[in-house]
Amino acid sequence: MARMKYLVLHCTATPEGREVSSKEIRHWHTDPVKKGGRGWKQVGYTDLFHLDGTVERLVKNNEDAEVDPWEVTNGAAGYNSVSRHVVYAGGLAKDGKTAKDTRTAAQLKAMTDYVRDFHERFPQIKIVGHRDLPGVNKACPSFDVKAWLESIGIRQ
């Protein structure tokens, strides 16, 4: 396995206040293209931050048990083999088009706890937003990850 380099933060690019289920994300990513999915073999994210702050593991094996947290997912083309990807529900204003940091207070707390714990265990892994990866042209995760990290006491 390649050496892990990144923890990549994503948003689901859904309107503010709209919850997203793991089933919905699986449909988006793993269903065949003709059924509205992308046809990927694996979901794009390891973990999902729900609006209420619950963190749900999305990567599971056939027995529905959690698997290696470094299992390759499909979060960012060209970076999947060296990254762990996590996502929060939201990222767009209520109009469904405008990028916006829509993290609820509960999501912020859950993400802060998760990222601090992750950074403590893997200080060598760079934490970035999807938009911060070279060659990526999107707003995801709809907030400045570097500034947010500094605001929670993480400097890389």
C-alpha positions in Angstrom: 0.0 0.0 0.0 1.2 3.5 -0.8 2.2 5.8 2.1 -0.8 7.9 3.2 -0.2 11.6 2.6 -3.6 13.4 3.1 -6.8 13.6 5.1 -9.1 15.3 2.6 -12.2 17.1 3.8 -15.2 17.2 1.5 -18.8 18.4 1.5 -21.7 16.6 -0.1 -22.6 19.7 -2.2 -26.2 19.6 -1.0 -28.3 22.6 0.3 -28.0 23.9 3.8 -30.1 21.9 6.3 -30.6 18.9 4.0 -29.6 15.6 5.6 -27.8 13.0 3.5 -27.9 9.3 4.2 -25.2 6.8 3.7 -27.6 5.0 1.3 -27.8 8.1 -0.8 -24.1 8.5 -1.0 -23.7 4.9 -1.9 -26.2 5.4 -4.8 -24.3 8.5 -6.0 -21.0 6.7 -6.1 -21.5 2.9 -6.6 -24.7 2.5 -8.6 -24.2 2.0 -12.4 -24.1 5.1 -14.5 -27.4 4.0 -16.2 -29.0 4.1 -12.8 -27.8 7.5 -11.9 -24.6 6.6 -10.1 -20.9 6.9 -11.0 -20.2 3.2 -11.2 -17.4 3.2 -8.7 -16.4 0.0 -6.8 -16.2 1.9 -3.5 -18.0 4.8 -1.9 -15.9 8.1 -2.0 -15.6 8.7 1.7 -14.5 6.8 4.8 -16.8 8.8 7.2 -19.8 11.1 7.0 -20.6 14.0 9.4 -24.4 14.2 9.7 -26.2 17.4 10.6 -26.7 16.3 14.2 -22.9 15.7 14.6 -23.2 11.9 14.3 -20.2 10.4 12.5 -21.1 7.4 10.4 -18.5 5.0 8.9 -19.3 4.5 5.2 -16.5 2.1 4.3 -17.6 -1.4 5.3 -16.8 -4.9 4.1 -19.3 -7.6 3.0 -20.1 -8.6 6.5 -21.0 -4.9 7.2 -18.1 -4.6 9.7 -15.7 -1.7 9.7 -12.6 -2.1 7.6 -9.1 -0.6 7.6 -9.5 3.2 7.8 -6.9 3.5 5.0 -8.9 1.5 2.5 -8.8 3.3 -0.8 -12.0 5.3 -1.5 -12.8 7.5 -4.5 -12.8 11.0 -3.0 -10.4 12.8 -5.4 -9.1 11.5 -8.7 -5.3 11.0 -8.6 -5.1 11.1 -4.8 -7.2 8.2 -3.7 -4.3 5.7 -3.1 -2.6 8.2 -0.7 -5.6 9.8 1.0 -8.4 9.3 3.5 -11.6 11.2 2.6 -14.3 12.4 5.0 -17.4 14.4 4.2 -20.0 16.6 5.9 -23.6 16.9 4.8 -24.0 20.3 3.2 -21.7 22.8 1.5 -24.3 24.8 -0.6 -26.6 27.6 0.3 -30.3 27.0 0.4 -30.4 27.9 -3.4 -28.5 24.6 -4.0 -26.0 26.4 -6.2 -23.8 28.8 -4.1 -20.9 27.4 -2.2 -21.3 28.0 1.6 -19.9 26.6 4.8 -23.1 25.1 6.1 -21.6 23.1 9.0 -24.0 23.0 11.9 -22.6 23.6 15.5 -22.9 19.8 16.0 -21.0 19.1 12.7 -18.3 21.6 13.7 -17.8 20.0 17.1 -17.7 16.5 15.6 -15.3 17.5 12.8 -13.1 19.3 15.3 -12.9 16.3 17.6 -12.3 13.9 14.7 -9.6 16.0 13.0 -7.8 16.8 16.3 -7.8 13.1 17.1 -6.7 12.1 13.6 -3.9 14.7 13.7 -2.7 13.5 17.1 -2.5 9.9 15.8 -1.1 10.8 12.4 0.8 14.1 12.7 2.6 13.4 9.4 -0.6 13.4 7.4 -1.5 16.7 5.7 -5.1 17.8 6.3 -6.6 19.6 3.3 -9.8 20.5 1.6 -10.7 18.8 -1.7 -10.3 22.2 -3.4 -6.7 22.5 -2.1 -5.4 19.5 -4.1 -3.5 20.4 -7.2 -5.6 20.3 -10.3 -9.0 20.4 -8.5 -11.3 23.1 -9.7 -14.2 23.1 -7.2 -15.3 24.9 -4.1 -15.5 21.7 -2.0 -15.6 21.7 1.1 -16.9 25.3 0.9 -14.6 26.6 3.6 -10.9 27.5 4.1 -9.5 24.4 5.7 -6.1 25.9 6.5 -7.7 28.8 8.4 -10.2 26.5 10.1 -7.3 24.2 11.2 -5.5 27.1 12.7 -8.6 28.2 14.5 -8.8 24.8 16.3 -5.1 24.8 17.1 -3.6 22.7 14.3 -0.7 24.2 12.4 0.9 22.2 9.6 
